[in-house]
Amino acid sequence: MTLSLQKSSIIGISTFLAISVNIKPVFSTSPHLPTSPSPHLPLIAQTPRQIALDWLNKGLQAIQEGRVQDAIAAFRQAAQLDPTLAAAYYNLGLALRQAGQLQPAADAFYQATQADTQFAPAFANLGGALLEGNNLQLATDYLQRALQLDPKLGFAYYNLGLIREIQKDGNSAIAYFQQAITYSPNSPEPAYHLGISYLQQGQIEPAKQAFIKAIAINPRYAEAHYNLGSIWFNQGKFNEALAAFRKSADANSNYADAYYGAGLVFIQLKQYTEAMKVFEYARNLYKNQGNSQWAINAEKLLIQTQKLNNNLNNKPR
């Protein structure tokens, strides 16, 4: 079976400061290895299953050594030798996704679900691959099947939350992200996207607390710092906003939104020289990243800030 994956861009919501939305499914990357035959049993000749397990182990070793293409070849060999070996298809899916081959990865996860119909992580990773390809309905079906098999699978709740976020179903997204936090308490992504969902619902204080929670788990979460800074900015707390934008830029020096936000703060503080520096930097980053609209926005603000600075300097003293 070939599962249709149609890629499409997901556009963040734009206000005075854009909400930074990073839609990226989470996958279980833990390798799966079935129980092998007892090493104490005398073996006259290896069975196809045992040979397949040897190839599976070779693939896992290659992954640990960073040899992804060798791993893909080994997992394919294992699956060919024993088409009932779900772990071979599952680990093949993980390796293919790591190599950026989304459609073949989805097909491999699907084969894993056919080889073992009780294999919850395979269903969940298949759902994640379909979400990444924007096939939302089929992704939902497989993620819900994963949760029927394992109701504590945190990343499945998270990916369902992403789907509801994309579909603008804020209440459902919030419920799924809260479940994801319960079962994956050490993952910052559910808390971050919980904050995004609250923001989209206009619930500012819960959003703020969710971003703070995400930052507590991962202090270098650039998008979380940025969105927290945006909240501070809109509340007129410019020093707090500037601190958040600086932390965002420190976490990711190529994150143009952080510099753009800092420029807006500097304008409010009438620090026009600093504003011009960060707007110029943001504009160049946007250009290099192919974000032409926001490059234009930054350029316009740069010009306006230059005028404000000239007016300030030309005032009679």
C-alpha positions as YAML, in Angstrom:
chain: A
units: angstrom
residues:
- id: 1
  name: MET
  ca: [0.00, 0.00, 0.00]
- id: 2
  name: THR
  ca: [1.24, 3.47, -0.85]
- id: 3
  name: LEU
  ca: [0.01, 6.21, 1.47]
- id: 4
  name: SER
  ca: [-0.42, 9.59, -0.18]
- id: 5
  name: LEU
  ca: [1.73, 12.33, 1.33]
- id: 6
  name: GLN
  ca: [1.06, 15.82, 0.01]
- id: 7
  name: LYS
  ca: [3.34, 18.48, 1.38]
- id: 8
  name: SER
  ca: [2.05, 21.99, 1.96]
- id: 9
  name: SER
  ca: [3.41, 24.95, 3.86]
- id: 10
  name: ILE
  ca: [1.84, 25.91, 7.16]
- id: 11
  name: ILE
  ca: [1.62, 29.65, 7.60]
- id: 12
  name: GLY
  ca: [1.87, 31.19, 11.04]
- id: 13
  name: ILE
  ca: [-0.63, 33.76, 12.26]
- id: 14
  name: SER
  ca: [0.58, 37.33, 11.70]
- id: 15
  name: THR
  ca: [-0.26, 40.14, 14.06]
- id: 16
  name: PHE
  ca: [1.90, 43.12, 15.07]
- id: 17
  name: LEU
  ca: [4.28, 40.42, 16.22]
- id: 18
  name: ALA
  ca: [3.86, 37.09, 14.48]
- id: 19
  name: ILE
  ca: [3.02, 34.07, 16.60]
- id: 20
  name: SER
  ca: [5.88, 31.69, 16.01]
- id: 21
  name: VAL
  ca: [4.35, 28.32, 15.12]
- id: 22
  name: ASN
  ca: [6.71, 25.44, 14.43]
- id: 23
  name: ILE
  ca: [4.61, 22.48, 13.25]
- id: 24
  name: LYS
  ca: [6.87, 19.49, 13.51]
- id: 25
  name: PRO
  ca: [5.59, 16.02, 14.41]
- id: 26
  name: VAL
  ca: [7.37, 14.04, 17.09]
- id: 27
  name: PHE
  ca: [8.38, 10.49, 16.33]
- id: 28
  name: SER
  ca: [9.37, 7.66, 18.61]
- id: 29
  name: THR
  ca: [12.99, 7.13, 17.62]
- id: 30
  name: SER
  ca: [13.61, 4.20, 19.95]
- id: 31
  name: PRO
  ca: [14.72, 1.16, 17.94]
- id: 32
  name: HIS
  ca: [12.61, -1.96, 18.21]
- id: 33
  name: LEU
  ca: [14.13, -5.42, 18.52]
- id: 34
  name: PRO
  ca: [12.09, -8.59, 19.00]
- id: 35
  name: THR
  ca: [13.13, -11.33, 21.39]
- id: 36
  name: SER
  ca: [15.76, -13.47, 19.69]
- id: 37
  name: PRO
  ca: [16.11, -17.23, 20.02]
- id: 38
  name: SER
  ca: [17.94, -18.46, 23.09]
- id: 39
  name: PRO
  ca: [21.71, -18.51, 22.46]
- id: 40
  name: HIS
  ca: [21.97, -21.70, 24.47]
- id: 41
  name: LEU
  ca: [20.03, -23.78, 21.92]
- id: 42
  name: PRO
  ca: [22.29, -25.76, 19.57]
- id: 43
  name: LEU
  ca: [21.75, -24.55, 16.02]
- id: 44
  name: ILE
  ca: [22.73, -26.78, 13.12]
- id: 45
  name: ALA
  ca: [21.74, -24.21, 10.48]
- id: 46
  name: GLN
  ca: [20.32, -20.72, 10.77]
- id: 47
  name: THR
  ca: [16.68, -20.29, 9.85]
- id: 48
  name: PRO
  ca: [15.55, -17.36, 7.66]
- id: 49
  name: ARG
  ca: [14.21, -15.72, 10.85]
- id: 50
  name: GLN
  ca: [17.59, -15.96, 12.55]
- id: 51
  name: ILE
  ca: [19.37, -14.60, 9.48]
- id: 52
  name: ALA
  ca: [16.87, -11.75, 9.35]
- id: 53
  name: LEU
  ca: [17.55, -10.96, 13.02]
- id: 54
  name: ASP
  ca: [21.28, -10.85, 12.24]
- id: 55
  name: TRP
  ca: [20.61, -8.26, 9.51]
- id: 56
  name: LEU
  ca: [18.37, -6.36, 11.88]
- id: 57
  name: ASN
  ca: [21.17, -6.19, 14.44]
- id: 58
  name: LYS
  ca: [23.60, -5.05, 11.73]
- id: 59
  name: GLY
  ca: [21.19, -2.25, 10.87]
- id: 60
  name: LEU
  ca: [20.89, -1.15, 14.49]
- id: 61
  name: GLN
  ca: [24.66, -1.14, 14.82]
- id: 62
  name: ALA
  ca: [24.96, 0.96, 11.65]
- id: 63
  name: ILE
  ca: [22.46, 3.49, 13.04]
- id: 64
  name: GLN
  ca: [24.50, 3.80, 16.24]
- id: 65
  name: GLU
  ca: [27.59, 4.48, 14.13]
- id: 66
  name: GLY
  ca: [25.82, 7.07, 11.98]
- id: 67
  name: ARG
  ca: [25.83, 4.93, 8.82]
- id: 68
  name: VAL
  ca: [22.22, 5.55, 7.85]
- id: 69
  name: GLN
  ca: [22.36, 4.23, 4.29]
- id: 70
  name: ASP
  ca: [24.01, 1.00, 5.47]
- id: 71
  name: ALA
  ca: [21.28, 0.68, 8.08]
- id: 72
  name: ILE
  ca: [18.56, 1.14, 5.46]
- id: 73
  name: ALA
  ca: [20.10, -1.61, 3.33]
- id: 74
  name: ALA
  ca: [20.37, -3.94, 6.32]
- id: 75
  name: PHE
  ca: [16.78, -3.38, 7.47]
- id: 76
  name: ARG
  ca: [15.53, -3.96, 3.93]
- id: 77
  name: GLN
  ca: [17.47, -7.21, 3.78]
- id: 78
  name: ALA
  ca: [15.97, -8.30, 7.12]
- id: 79
  name: ALA
  ca: [12.44, -7.54, 5.91]
- id: 80
  name: GLN
  ca: [13.03, -9.41, 2.67]
- id: 81
  name: LEU
  ca: [14.27, -12.49, 4.51]
- id: 82
  name: ASP
  ca: [11.35, -12.44, 6.97]
- id: 83
  name: PRO
  ca: [8.34, -10.37, 5.82]
- id: 84
  name: THR
  ca: [6.67, -10.99, 9.22]
- id: 85
  name: LEU
  ca: [9.46, -9.21, 11.11]
- id: 86
  name: ALA
  ca: [7.72, -5.98, 12.15]
- id: 87
  name: ALA
  ca: [10.87, -4.60, 13.78]
- id: 88
  name: ALA
  ca: [12.66, -4.64, 10.42]
- id: 89
  name: TYR
  ca: [9.99, -2.47, 8.77]
- id: 90
  name: TYR
  ca: [9.71, -0.20, 11.82]
- id: 91
  name: ASN
  ca: [13.44, 0.50, 12.06]
- id: 92
  name: LEU
  ca: [13.56, 0.88, 8.29]
- id: 93
  name: GLY
  ca: [10.90, 3.58, 8.63]
- id: 94
  name: LEU
  ca: [12.94, 5.40, 11.28]
- id: 95
  name: ALA
  ca: [16.09, 5.25, 9.16]
- id: 96
  name: LEU
  ca: [14.31, 6.41, 6.00]
- id: 97
  name: ARG
  ca: [12.78, 9.34, 7.82]
- id: 98
  name: GLN
  ca: [16.20, 10.24, 9.22]
- id: 99
  name: ALA
  ca: [17.43, 10.25, 5.62]
- id: 100
  name: GLY
  ca: [14.60, 12.59, 4.62]
- id: 101
  name: GLN
  ca: [12.71, 9.97, 2.59]
- id: 102
  name: LEU
  ca: [9.23, 10.67, 3.92]
- id: 103
  name: GLN
  ca: [7.07, 8.61, 1.54]
- id: 104
  name: PRO
  ca: [9.19, 5.42, 1.81]
- id: 105
  name: ALA
  ca: [9.27, 5.90, 5.61]
- id: 106
  name: ALA
  ca: [5.47, 6.00, 5.73]
- id: 107
  name: ASP
  ca: [5.29, 2.87, 3.60]
- id: 108
  name: ALA
  ca: [7.71, 1.09, 5.94]
- id: 109
  name: PHE
  ca: [5.72, 2.05, 9.04]
- id: 110
  name: TYR
  ca: [2.58, 0.80, 7.30]
- id: 111
  name: GLN
  ca: [4.28, -2.56, 6.61]
- id: 112
  name: ALA
  ca: [5.21, -2.74, 10.30]
- id: 113
  name: THR
  ca: [1.55, -2.31, 11.27]
- id: 114
  name: GLN
  ca: [0.60, -5.10, 8.89]
- id: 115
  name: ALA
  ca: [3.25, -7.44, 10.27]
- id: 116
  name: ASP
  ca: [2.17, -6.71, 13.86]
- id: 117
  name: THR
  ca: [-1.32, -5.31, 14.25]
- id: 118
  name: GLN
  ca: [-0.71, -4.61, 17.98]
- id: 119
  name: PHE
  ca: [2.45, -2.53, 17.42]
- id: 120
  name: ALA
  ca: [1.34, 0.86, 18.84]
- id: 121
  name: PRO
  ca: [4.54, 2.89, 18.10]
- id: 122
  name: ALA
  ca: [4.38, 1.79, 14.45]
- id: 123
  name: PHE
  ca: [0.84, 3.13, 14.13]
- id: 124
  name: ALA
  ca: [1.87, 6.35, 15.90]
- id: 125
  name: ASN
  ca: [4.95, 6.90, 13.73]
- id: 126
  name: LEU
  ca: [2.88, 6.19, 10.62]
- id: 127
  name: GLY
  ca: [0.47, 8.86, 11.82]
- id: 128
  name: GLY
  ca: [3.37, 11.24, 12.38]
- id: 129
  name: ALA
  ca: [4.70, 10.67, 8.86]
- id: 130
  name: LEU
  ca: [1.26, 11.28, 7.38]
- id: 131
  name: LEU
  ca: [0.92, 14.46, 9.45]
- id: 132
  name: GLU
  ca: [4.29, 15.63, 8.18]
- id: 133
  name: GLY
  ca: [2.94, 15.07, 4.67]
- id: 134
  name: ASN
  ca: [-0.28, 16.98, 5.54]
- id: 135
  name: ASN
  ca: [-2.54, 13.93, 5.12]
- id: 136
  name: LEU
  ca: [-4.45, 14.90, 8.23]
- id: 137
  name: GLN
  ca: [-7.43, 12.56, 8.15]
- id: 138
  name: LEU
  ca: [-5.41, 9.39, 7.65]
- id: 139
  name: ALA
  ca: [-2.87, 10.61, 10.21]
- id: 140
  name: THR
  ca: [-5.69, 11.02, 12.72]
- id: 141
  name: ASP
  ca: [-6.96, 7.50, 12.07]
- id: 142
  name: TYR
  ca: [-3.58, 5.88, 12.71]
- id: 143
  name: LEU
  ca: [-2.77, 8.03, 15.75]
- id: 144
  name: GLN
  ca: [-6.11, 7.16, 17.33]
- id: 145
  name: ARG
  ca: [-5.46, 3.48, 16.62]
- id: 146
  name: ALA
  ca: [-2.09, 3.82, 18.37]
- id: 147
  name: LEU
  ca: [-3.80, 5.23, 21.46]
- id: 148
  name: GLN
  ca: [-6.33, 2.40, 21.45]
- id: 149
  name: LEU
  ca: [-3.38, 0.03, 21.69]
- id: 150
  name: ASP
  ca: [-1.39, 2.15, 24.16]
- id: 151
  name: PRO
  ca: [-3.35, 4.92, 25.93]
- id: 152
  name: LYS
  ca: [-0.15, 6.29, 27.49]
- id: 153
  name: LEU
  ca: [1.69, 7.03, 24.25]
- id: 154
  name: GLY
  ca: [2.53, 10.68, 24.82]
- id: 155
  name: PHE
  ca: [3.85, 11.57, 21.37]
- id: 156
  name: ALA
  ca: [0.65, 10.24, 19.77]
- id: 157
  name: TYR
  ca: [-1.40, 12.72, 21.84]
- id: 158
  name: TYR
  ca: [1.06, 15.44, 20.84]
- id: 159
  name: ASN
  ca: [0.73, 14.73, 17.12]
- id: 160
  name: LEU
  ca: [-3.06, 14.66, 17.41]
- id: 161
  name: GLY
  ca: [-2.79, 18.05, 19.10]
- id: 162
  name: LEU
  ca: [-0.81, 19.36, 16.13]
- id: 163
  name: ILE
  ca: [-3.53, 18.17, 13.78]
- id: 164
  name: ARG
  ca: [-6.20, 19.97, 15.79]
- id: 165
  name: GLU
  ca: [-3.99, 23.08, 15.92]
- id: 166
  name: ILE
  ca: [-3.71, 23.07, 12.13]
- id: 167
  name: GLN
  ca: [-7.48, 22.60, 11.87]
- id: 168
  name: LYS
  ca: [-8.06, 25.55, 14.23]
- id: 169
  name: ASP
  ca: [-9.86, 23.30, 16.73]
- id: 170
  name: GLY
  ca: [-8.37, 24.99, 19.78]
- id: 171
  name: ASN
  ca: [-10.27, 23.16, 22.51]
- id: 172
  name: SER
  ca: [-9.36, 19.72, 21.17]
- id: 173
  name: ALA
  ca: [-5.74, 20.80, 20.60]
- id: 174
  name: ILE
  ca: [-5.48, 21.98, 24.21]
- id: 175
  name: ALA
  ca: [-6.92, 18.70, 25.51]
- id: 176
  name: TYR
  ca: [-4.48, 16.60, 23.46]
- id: 177
  name: PHE
  ca: [-1.45, 18.71, 24.44]
- id: 178
  name: GLN
  ca: [-2.41, 18.43, 28.10]
- id: 179
  name: GLN
  ca: [-2.53, 14.63, 27.72]
- id: 180
  name: ALA
  ca: [0.83, 14.70, 25.98]
- id: 181
  name: ILE
  ca: [2.32, 16.66, 28.90]
- id: 182
  name: THR
  ca: [0.95, 14.04, 31.31]
- id: 183
  name: TYR
  ca: [2.57, 11.13, 29.50]
- id: 184
  name: SER
  ca: [5.69, 12.90, 28.14]
- id: 185
  name: PRO
  ca: [6.54, 15.31, 30.98]
- id: 186
  name: ASN
  ca: [10.15, 15.77, 29.85]
- id: 187
  name: SER
  ca: [9.27, 16.90, 26.32]
- id: 188
  name: PRO
  ca: [9.06, 20.68, 25.86]
- id: 189
  name: GLU
  ca: [7.07, 20.58, 22.60]
- id: 190
  name: PRO
  ca: [3.63, 19.77, 24.11]
- id: 191
  name: ALA
  ca: [3.90, 22.68, 26.56]
- id: 192
  name: TYR
  ca: [5.01, 25.03, 23.78]
- id: 193
  name: HIS
  ca: [2.14, 24.10, 21.50]
- id: 194
  name: LEU
  ca: [-0.26, 24.25, 24.43]
- id: 195
  name: GLY
  ca: [0.85, 27.87, 24.72]
- id: 196
  name: ILE
  ca: [0.27, 28.44, 21.00]
- id: 197
  name: SER
  ca: [-3.24, 27.00, 21.27]
- id: 198
  name: TYR
  ca: [-4.03, 29.21, 24.25]
- id: 199
  name: LEU
  ca: [-2.74, 32.24, 22.33]
- id: 200
  name: GLN
  ca: [-4.94, 31.40, 19.37]
- id: 201
  name: GLN
  ca: [-7.87, 31.24, 21.82]
- id: 202
  name: GLY
  ca: [-6.94, 34.61, 23.30]
- id: 203
  name: GLN
  ca: [-6.09, 33.06, 26.70]
- id: 204
  name: ILE
  ca: [-2.95, 35.05, 27.40]
- id: 205
  name: GLU
  ca: [-2.07, 34.07, 30.98]
- id: 206
  name: PRO
  ca: [-2.40, 30.29, 30.43]
- id: 207
  name: ALA
  ca: [-0.31, 30.75, 27.26]
- id: 208
  name: LYS
  ca: [2.38, 32.56, 29.24]
- id: 209
  name: GLN
  ca: [2.52, 29.77, 31.83]
- id: 210
  name: ALA
  ca: [2.74, 27.12, 29.11]
- id: 211
  name: PHE
  ca: [5.69, 28.89, 27.45]
- id: 212
  name: ILE
  ca: [7.41, 29.23, 30.81]
- id: 213
  name: LYS
  ca: [6.93, 25.49, 31.34]
- id: 214
  name: ALA
  ca: [8.43, 24.70, 27.94]
- id: 215
  name: ILE
  ca: [11.43, 26.91, 28.73]
- id: 216
  name: ALA
  ca: [11.88, 25.21, 32.11]
- id: 217
  name: ILE
  ca: [12.23, 21.89, 30.27]
- id: 218
  name: ASN
  ca: [14.41, 23.32, 27.49]
- id: 219
  name: PRO
  ca: [16.01, 26.68, 28.38]
- id: 220
  name: ARG
  ca: [17.20, 27.05, 24.77]
- id: 221
  name: TYR
  ca: [13.74, 26.81, 23.18]
- id: 222
  name: ALA
  ca: [13.98, 29.84, 20.87]
- id: 223
  name: GLU
  ca: [10.34, 29.89, 19.76]
- id: 224
  name: ALA
  ca: [9.07, 29.67, 23.33]
- id: 225
  name: HIS
  ca: [11.25, 32.61, 24.40]
- id: 226
  name: TYR
  ca: [10.03, 34.58, 21.38]
- id: 227
  name: ASN
  ca: [6.34, 33.99, 22.06]
- id: 228
  name: LEU
  ca: [6.82, 34.82, 25.73]
- id: 229
  name: GLY
  ca: [8.53, 38.03, 24.62]
- id: 230
  name: SER
  ca: [5.59, 38.80, 22.33]
- id: 231
  name: ILE
  ca: [3.20, 38.52, 25.27]
- id: 232
  name: TRP
  ca: [5.36, 40.83, 27.39]
- id: 233
  name: PHE
  ca: [5.57, 43.28, 24.49]
- id: 234
  name: ASN
  ca: [1.81, 43.40, 23.99]
- id: 235
  name: GLN
  ca: [1.41, 43.96, 27.74]
- id: 236
  name: GLY
  ca: [3.78, 46.94, 27.58]
- id: 237
  name: LYS
  ca: [6.48, 45.22, 29.64]
- id: 238
  name: PHE
  ca: [9.28, 46.16, 27.30]
- id: 239
  name: ASN
  ca: [12.28, 45.26, 29.45]
- id: 240
  name: GLU
  ca: [10.91, 41.76, 30.04]
- id: 241
  name: ALA
  ca: [10.13, 41.46, 26.33]
- id: 242
  name: LEU
  ca: [13.64, 42.52, 25.35]
- id: 243
  name: ALA
  ca: [15.16, 39.98, 27.72]
- id: 244
  name: ALA
  ca: [13.01, 37.24, 26.20]
- id: 245
  name: PHE
  ca: [13.90, 38.21, 22.63]
- id: 246
  name: ARG
  ca: [17.59, 38.22, 23.54]
- id: 247
  name: LYS
  ca: [17.30, 34.74, 25.02]
- id: 248
  name: SER
  ca: [15.54, 33.63, 21.86]
- id: 249
  name: ALA
  ca: [18.37, 34.97, 19.69]
- id: 250
  name: ASP
  ca: [20.97, 33.43, 22.01]
- id: 251
  name: ALA
  ca: [19.24, 30.05, 21.62]
- id: 252
  name: ASN
  ca: [19.15, 30.35, 17.81]
- id: 253
  name: SER
  ca: [21.26, 33.06, 16.22]
- id: 254
  name: ASN
  ca: [19.47, 32.55, 12.88]
- id: 255
  name: TYR
  ca: [16.00, 33.13, 14.33]
- id: 256
  name: ALA
  ca: [15.04, 36.33, 12.53]
- id: 257
  name: ASP
  ca: [11.80, 36.88, 14.48]
- id: 258
  name: ALA
  ca: [13.79, 37.38, 17.69]
- id: 259
  name: TYR
  ca: [15.75, 40.30, 16.19]
- id: 260
  name: TYR
  ca: [12.59, 41.75, 14.66]
- id: 261
  name: GLY
  ca: [10.86, 41.65, 18.05]
- id: 262
  name: ALA
  ca: [13.86, 43.24, 19.73]
- id: 263
  name: GLY
  ca: [13.72, 46.05, 17.17]
- id: 264
  name: LEU
  ca: [10.12, 46.80, 18.07]
- id: 265
  name: VAL
  ca: [11.10, 46.99, 21.74]
- id: 266
  name: PHE
  ca: [13.99, 49.35, 21.00]
- id: 267
  name: ILE
  ca: [11.58, 51.67, 19.15]
- id: 268
  name: GLN
  ca: [9.34, 51.79, 22.22]
- id: 269
  name: LEU
  ca: [12.38, 52.56, 24.36]
- id: 270
  name: LYS
  ca: [13.46, 55.22, 21.81]
- id: 271
  name: GLN
  ca: [16.80, 53.44, 21.35]
- id: 272
  name: TYR
  ca: [16.72, 53.97, 17.61]
- id: 273
  name: THR
  ca: [20.35, 53.14, 16.86]
- id: 274
  name: GLU
  ca: [19.95, 49.70, 18.46]
- id: 275
  name: ALA
  ca: [16.64, 49.23, 16.65]
- id: 276
  name: MET
  ca: [18.26, 49.93, 13.28]
- id: 277
  name: LYS
  ca: [20.97, 47.35, 13.95]
- id: 278
  name: VAL
  ca: [18.56, 44.52, 14.75]
- id: 279
  name: PHE
  ca: [16.09, 45.40, 11.98]
- id: 280
  name: GLU
  ca: [18.92, 45.30, 9.46]
- id: 281
  name: TYR
  ca: [20.07, 41.96, 10.85]
- id: 282
  name: ALA
  ca: [16.52, 40.58, 10.79]
- id: 283
  name: ARG
  ca: [15.99, 41.80, 7.22]
- id: 284
  name: ASN
  ca: [19.15, 40.05, 6.03]
- id: 285
  name: LEU
  ca: [18.18, 36.82, 7.78]
- id: 286
  name: TYR
  ca: [14.69, 36.90, 6.28]
- id: 287
  name: LYS
  ca: [16.20, 37.46, 2.82]
- id: 288
  name: ASN
  ca: [18.67, 34.60, 3.22]
- id: 289
  name: GLN
  ca: [15.87, 32.32, 4.43]
- id: 290
  name: GLY
  ca: [13.62, 33.17, 1.49]
- id: 291
  name: ASN
  ca: [11.02, 34.95, 3.63]
- id: 292
  name: SER
  ca: [10.48, 37.90, 1.32]
- id: 293
  name: GLN
  ca: [7.37, 39.35, 2.99]
- id: 294
  name: TRP
  ca: [8.98, 39.63, 6.40]
- id: 295
  name: ALA
  ca: [12.18, 40.97, 4.79]
- id: 296
  name: ILE
  ca: [10.03, 43.76, 3.33]
- id: 297
  name: ASN
  ca: [8.41, 44.36, 6.75]
- id: 298
  name: ALA
  ca: [11.81, 44.62, 8.41]
- id: 299
  name: GLU
  ca: [13.06, 46.96, 5.66]
- id: 300
  name: LYS
  ca: [10.07, 49.27, 6.15]
- id: 301
  name: LEU
  ca: [10.64, 49.41, 9.89]
- id: 302
  name: LEU
  ca: [14.34, 50.05, 9.32]
- id: 303
  name: ILE
  ca: [13.51, 53.06, 7.14]
- id: 304
  name: GLN
  ca: [10.96, 54.36, 9.65]
- id: 305
  name: THR
  ca: [13.47, 53.96, 12.48]
- id: 306
  name: GLN
  ca: [16.14, 55.84, 10.52]
- id: 307
  name: LYS
  ca: [13.67, 58.74, 10.13]
- id: 308
  name: LEU
  ca: [12.86, 58.69, 13.85]
- id: 309
  name: ASN
  ca: [16.56, 58.70, 14.65]
- id: 310
  name: ASN
  ca: [17.22, 61.62, 12.27]
- id: 311
  name: ASN
  ca: [14.35, 63.59, 13.77]
- id: 312
  name: LEU
  ca: [15.70, 62.98, 17.26]
- id: 313
  name: ASN
  ca: [19.20, 64.08, 16.30]
- id: 314
  name: ASN
  ca: [17.94, 67.19, 14.48]
- id: 315
  name: LYS
  ca: [15.89, 68.48, 17.39]
- id: 316
  name: PRO
  ca: [17.18, 71.78, 18.80]
- id: 317
  name: ARG
  ca: [18.95, 71.30, 22.06]
...
